[in-house]
Amino acid sequence: PNKLLEIVDNTIPQDGNTKAIVDWLIAPISRLGLACYRKSASERMKMNEVLKELNYIKETCKIKFAEIIHT
């Protein structure tokens, strides 16, 4: 996760919330992308698993970022 900021878009605010953005959004989506990018189809995640994981990331981000905004 600490190397992700080197490859992510510059438009992400580089402030106190950067770590939260990386931890709760960028890192999980990056891991998910890597899990989908396997050479063998049998090693890749199934699309229903990907969808479940994306929804989990979305809901987690809603909660975490709401906490950040309200503090």
C-alpha positions in Angstrom: 0.0 0.0 0.0 2.8 2.5 0.7 4.0 2.3 -2.9 0.5 2.8 -4.3 0.7 6.6 -4.0 3.6 6.6 -6.4 1.5 5.2 -9.2 -1.9 6.8 -8.4 -3.4 9.8 -10.1 -2.1 13.2 -8.8 -5.6 14.4 -8.3 -6.0 12.5 -5.1 -5.6 15.0 -2.3 -2.3 14.7 -0.5 -3.5 15.6 2.9 -4.3 13.9 6.2 -6.9 11.7 4.5 -4.5 10.2 2.0 -3.7 7.2 4.1 -7.4 6.5 4.6 -8.0 6.8 0.8 -5.2 4.3 0.2 -6.1 1.9 3.0 -9.9 1.8 2.4 -10.2 2.3 -1.3 -7.1 2.1 -3.5 -5.3 -0.9 -1.8 -8.4 -3.1 -1.7 -9.3 -2.3 -5.3 -5.7 -2.9 -6.3 -5.7 -6.3 -4.5 -8.9 -7.2 -6.2 -7.5 -6.3 -9.6 -4.5 -8.5 -9.0 -6.7 -11.3 -7.9 -8.6 -11.0 -11.3 -5.3 -10.9 -13.2 -4.2 -14.5 -13.0 -2.7 -16.4 -15.9 -5.0 -19.3 -15.4 -8.8 -18.8 -15.5 -9.2 -21.3 -12.8 -7.1 -19.2 -10.5 -9.1 -16.0 -11.1 -11.9 -14.8 -8.9 -15.4 -15.5 -10.2 -17.4 -12.4 -11.2 -19.9 -12.9 -8.5 -17.1 -12.9 -5.9 -15.7 -9.7 -7.5 -19.0 -8.0 -7.3 -19.4 -9.0 -3.6 -16.0 -7.6 -2.9 -16.6 -4.4 -4.7 -19.9 -3.9 -2.8 -18.1 -4.5 0.4 -15.4 -2.0 -0.5 -18.1 0.5 -1.4 -20.0 0.1 1.8 -16.8 0.2 3.9 -15.8 3.4 2.2 -19.1 5.0 2.8 -18.8 4.4 6.5 -15.1 5.3 6.8 -15.3 8.4 4.7 -18.4 9.6 6.5 -16.5 9.3 9.7 -13.6 11.4 8.2 -16.0 14.1 6.9 -17.8 14.4 10.2 -14.7 14.7 12.3 
